[in-house]
C-alpha cells in the first residue's frame, strides 16, 4: 500500500484533477487562463507534470523495461488521455476541442519524459 501511495496515487490524483478542470464551464476557465496568458502554456505545463507522474508510476510497474520503452508507453498513454480529454471538453458548455491543445499536451509531456529519462538512465538505472 505504501508503494501505491508513493508511486501510483499521485498519477491518479493528476488524472482526477485534469478531469475536474476539464469539467468546468468555459467562462470560469477563461478568467483564470487570462492570468497565465496562454492556454497552450497551461496545457504544456499540466501535461508535463502528468507525464512525469505517469512515467514514475510505470517505471515502478515495469522495472525490467528500459527507460526508452517506459518513455514511449508514457507518451502513448498521455496522447490517448489528451485526445479523450479533448473529446470530453466538447460536451462542456463554453468549452471547445482543439487539436493544438493535444499538440501542446504532447509537447509538454515529451519535454518532461525526455528529461526524466536522461536523469533516470544516468543516475538510477544501467539502461
Steps between C-alpha positions, in 0.01 A plus 500: 500500500789734575642451149159567347465825692852608410522403132150458357257709706649837391443406134139408575449829684636684197253316273220602734622860504509518121149354475368748758666792320361376168152489651497869590298731273691706246421836664658387827813368329553804276523729802790303649676423172522872427715539813756257357484645151462192283290188532762315295761574767263365765445186293875444461570550872212285625582216263872523579411438865252229404760325282760514778258333741399235244865436412584450869206266547586292195867480599392327819256268325736398217829491684676282244415723204741756367433869559450536127209253499345650812530844339322378185224341708462822698470713187249256353284514811523877514401528134195277547395679819547843336289397203223364723515813715451720194201290392356535851546879496278526192206407720567768762315834453733773379788259433638396164727227373824605332763284330765753609415421862594138433822610331599717797399224743733262320775762472496563876491127567789433261724760662425359843551138398824567311650684798388232745630222275841664485516537878371150574723328245808689617457486877257221589508228234757338280294522179 
